[in-house]
Amino acid sequence: MATIRANTIFTNAALTDDGDVWWEEIGGDVLAHLIDEKGSHWTPASDQKAAHPNCRFTAPAVQNPVVDPEWDNPAGVQISVFVISTRPHQDKAGYVIHPATRRAIHRTDHVHS
């Protein structure tokens, strides 16, 4: 959350009455009133979610507290891993399936936080 504390552009998010952004999967408690992602008034009694399920944000890399100190080195930095940002599918056996390769990534019951 530190990455998105300022200088951040949000898309498809709901807007709180005090001007903050909110969406179902990260916004915390459901509020009594929001402006939904389409610009309409929203309440918990509304038929649709306040924010689009594909809500996104973009923020400067320098705001990421774990960005490599050499991230903007003109000579480049070593890349040791690629992170694919998609919503993986979980099959009936509990395996998370990579959307591009359609191969199992891991079992969800083996993931620890």
GROMACS elastic network, one bead per residue, 0.5 to 0.9 nm:
[ bonds ]
;  ai    aj funct       b0    kb
    1     4     6  0.55320   500
    1     5     6  0.65676   500
    1    64     6  0.88911   500
    2     5     6  0.52842   500
    2     6     6  0.85452   500
    2    63     6  0.71554   500
    2    64     6  0.68197   500
    2    65     6  0.69420   500
    3     6     6  0.77062   500
    3     8     6  0.84575   500
    3    59     6  0.67816   500
    3    60     6  0.78357   500
    3    61     6  0.78018   500
    3    62     6  0.82560   500
    3    65     6  0.67865   500
    4     7     6  0.72434   500
    4     8     6  0.56930   500
    4     9     6  0.86716   500
    4    57     6  0.79948   500
    4    58     6  0.78892   500
    4    59     6  0.61192   500
    4    60     6  0.86019   500
    4    63     6  0.74897   500
    4    64     6  0.82284   500
    5     8     6  0.73322   500
    5    59     6  0.89286   500
    5    63     6  0.82812   500
    6     9     6  0.89115   500
    6    59     6  0.79101   500
    6    63     6  0.84720   500
    7    58     6  0.87287   500
    7    59     6  0.62485   500
    7    60     6  0.72518   500
    7    63     6  0.88954   500
    8    57     6  0.66889   500
    8    58     6  0.56850   500
    8    60     6  0.74905   500
    9    56     6  0.84152   500
    9    57     6  0.54593   500
    9    58     6  0.53626   500
    9    59     6  0.66279   500
   10    13     6  0.63943   500
   10    21     6  0.77269   500
   10    55     6  0.74919   500
   10    56     6  0.58457   500
   10    58     6  0.66809   500
   10    59     6  0.89537   500
   11    14     6  0.88584   500
   11    37     6  0.79936   500
   11    52     6  0.87124   500
   11    54     6  0.86604   500
   11    55     6  0.57776   500
   11    56     6  0.53422   500
   11    57     6  0.61406   500
   11    58     6  0.88089   500
   12    23     6  0.86471   500
   12    36     6  0.82619   500
   12    38     6  0.77601   500
   12    51     6  0.57682   500
   12    52     6  0.52960   500
   12    53     6  0.81426   500
   12    54     6  0.71757   500
   12    56     6  0.68748   500
   12    57     6  0.89748   500
   13    21     6  0.61395   500
   13    22     6  0.59042   500
   13    23     6  0.56387   500
   13    36     6  0.71007   500
   13    37     6  0.52821   500
   13    50     6  0.74789   500
   13    52     6  0.65511   500
   13    53     6  0.89223   500
   13    54     6  0.89316   500
   13    55     6  0.56863   500
   13    56     6  0.76623   500
   13    57     6  0.89311   500
   14    20     6  0.84512   500
   14    21     6  0.56957   500
   14    22     6  0.50470   500
   14    23     6  0.59149   500
   14    24     6  0.89587   500
   14    34     6  0.63247   500
   14    35     6  0.55559   500
   14    38     6  0.83727   500
   14    39     6  0.82177   500
   14    42     6  0.88404   500
   14    50     6  0.56057   500
   14    51     6  0.50486   500
   14    52     6  0.83184   500
   15    18     6  0.80541   500
   15    19     6  0.59632   500
   15    20     6  0.57612   500
   15    22     6  0.59714   500
   15    23     6  0.85896   500
   15    34     6  0.56272   500
   15    35     6  0.50102   500
   15    36     6  0.65045   500
   15    37     6  0.76456   500
   15    39     6  0.86159   500
   15    50     6  0.87153   500
   15    51     6  0.88303   500
   16    19     6  0.52359   500
   16    20     6  0.51786   500
   16    21     6  0.60141   500
   16    22     6  0.65943   500
   16    31     6  0.80108   500
   16    33     6  0.71579   500
   16    35     6  0.65379   500
   16    36     6  0.89157   500
   17    20     6  0.74241   500
   17    33     6  0.71201   500
   17    34     6  0.63017   500
   17    35     6  0.77122   500
   21    27     6  0.77110   500
   22    25     6  0.87990   500
   22    26     6  0.71721   500
   22    28     6  0.79771   500
   22    34     6  0.83461   500
   22    50     6  0.82849   500
   22    51     6  0.74451   500
   23    26     6  0.57499   500
   23    28     6  0.81451   500
   23    49     6  0.84993   500
   23    50     6  0.67454   500
   23    51     6  0.51668   500
   23    52     6  0.78468   500
   23    53     6  0.83242   500
   23    55     6  0.75289   500
   24    27     6  0.56008   500
   24    28     6  0.74056   500
   24    29     6  0.86317   500
   24    30     6  0.77293   500
   24    49     6  0.74580   500
   24    50     6  0.73483   500
   24    51     6  0.67324   500
   24    52     6  0.88066   500
   24    53     6  0.81231   500
   25    28     6  0.76830   500
   25    53     6  0.84113   500
   27    30     6  0.76199   500
   28    31     6  0.86930   500
   30    33     6  0.86526   500
   30    43     6  0.89002   500
   30    44     6  0.72287   500
   31    34     6  0.69877   500
   31    43     6  0.75244   500
   31    44     6  0.74425   500
   32    42     6  0.82606   500
   32    43     6  0.55792   500
   32    44     6  0.64410   500
   33    41     6  0.71102   500
   33    42     6  0.56559   500
   33    44     6  0.75421   500
   34    40     6  0.83118   500
   34    41     6  0.60213   500
   34    42     6  0.50242   500
   34    43     6  0.64519   500
   34    50     6  0.71736   500
   35    38     6  0.77891   500
   35    39     6  0.55531   500
   35    40     6  0.53839   500
   35    42     6  0.56045   500
   35    43     6  0.86893   500
   35    50     6  0.73008   500
   36    39     6  0.52928   500
   36    40     6  0.54101   500
   36    41     6  0.62379   500
   36    42     6  0.57605   500
   36    49     6  0.78091   500
   36    51     6  0.58694   500
   36    52     6  0.85774   500
   37    40     6  0.75178   500
   37    49     6  0.89022   500
   37    50     6  0.62082   500
   37    51     6  0.51137   500
   37    52     6  0.64512   500
   37    55     6  0.89747   500
   38    41     6  0.89913   500
   38    50     6  0.85309   500
   38    51     6  0.83887   500
   38    52     6  0.89225   500
   39    42     6  0.89631   500
   41    50     6  0.89377   500
   42    45     6  0.79509   500
   42    46     6  0.60344   500
   42    48     6  0.86085   500
   42    49     6  0.84293   500
   42    50     6  0.63607   500
   43    46     6  0.53945   500
   43    50     6  0.81363   500
   44    47     6  0.83124   500
   44    48     6  0.89916   500
   44    49     6  0.85298   500
   44    50     6  0.86745   500
   45    48     6  0.87890   500
   46    49     6  0.74407   500
   46    50     6  0.83155   500
   48    51     6  0.86606   500
   49    52     6  0.69915   500
   49    53     6  0.82419   500
   51    54     6  0.82298   500
   51    55     6  0.67229   500
   52    55     6  0.54249   500
   58    61     6  0.89787   500
   59    62     6  0.85279   500
   59    63     6  0.72445   500
   59    64     6  0.84708   500
   60    63     6  0.57111   500
   60    64     6  0.76242   500
   61    64     6  0.55034   500
   61    65     6  0.89335   500
   61    67     6  0.69837   500
   61    71     6  0.83902   500
   62    65     6  0.76887   500
   62    67     6  0.68608   500
   62    69     6  0.89689   500
   62    71     6  0.83472   500
   62    72     6  0.89505   500
   63    66     6  0.87688   500
   63    67     6  0.80335   500
   64    67     6  0.53967   500
   65    68     6  0.88615   500
   66    69     6  0.85439   500
   67    70     6  0.83096   500
   67    71     6  0.66771   500
   68    71     6  0.51036   500
   68    72     6  0.86894   500
   68    77     6  0.87166   500
   69    72     6  0.79138   500
   69    73     6  0.86357   500
   70    73     6  0.51495   500
   70    74     6  0.89415   500
   70    76     6  0.79624   500
   70    77     6  0.66541   500
   71    74     6  0.88567   500
   71    76     6  0.75889   500
   71    77     6  0.65803   500
   72    75     6  0.85533   500
   72    76     6  0.72518   500
   72    77     6  0.81395   500
   73    76     6  0.52941   500
   73    77     6  0.68116   500
   74    77     6  0.85538   500
   79    82     6  0.76009   500
   85    88     6  0.88843   500
   86    98     6  0.84440   500
   86    99     6  0.74409   500
   87    98     6  0.85056   500
   87    99     6  0.76232   500
   88    96     6  0.61537   500
   88    97     6  0.56716   500
   88    98     6  0.55029   500
   88    99     6  0.56859   500
   89    95     6  0.82600   500
   89    96     6  0.56273   500
   89    97     6  0.51004   500
   89    98     6  0.69689   500
   89    99     6  0.68320   500
   89   102     6  0.89398   500
   90    93     6  0.79883   500
   90    94     6  0.59590   500
   90    95     6  0.54606   500
   90    97     6  0.58116   500
   90    98     6  0.89882   500
   90   104     6  0.88159   500
   90   107     6  0.87799   500
   90   108     6  0.81564   500
   91    94     6  0.55467   500
   91    95     6  0.54562   500
   91    96     6  0.64373   500
   91    97     6  0.69558   500
   91   104     6  0.88579   500
   92    95     6  0.73740   500
   93   107     6  0.81216   500
   94   106     6  0.83685   500
   94   107     6  0.54731   500
   94   108     6  0.55636   500
   94   109     6  0.70223   500
   95   104     6  0.57898   500
   95   105     6  0.69108   500
   95   106     6  0.55776   500
   95   108     6  0.60739   500
   95   109     6  0.85979   500
   96   103     6  0.83202   500
   96   104     6  0.55932   500
   96   105     6  0.54748   500
   96   106     6  0.55889   500
   96   107     6  0.61670   500
   96   108     6  0.66426   500
   97   100     6  0.87650   500
   97   101     6  0.80918   500
   97   102     6  0.56218   500
   97   103     6  0.53803   500
   97   105     6  0.57015   500
   97   106     6  0.78049   500
   98   101     6  0.56614   500
   98   102     6  0.50837   500
   98   103     6  0.55298   500
   98   104     6  0.62011   500
   98   105     6  0.61078   500
   99   102     6  0.53031   500
   99   103     6  0.78723   500
  100   103     6  0.82183   500
  101   104     6  0.86187   500
  104   107     6  0.78983   500
  106   109     6  0.86782   500
  106   110     6  0.74390   500
  106   111     6  0.78384   500
  107   110     6  0.54815   500
  107   111     6  0.70251   500
  108   111     6  0.54006   500
  108   112     6  0.87809   500
  109   112     6  0.81121   500
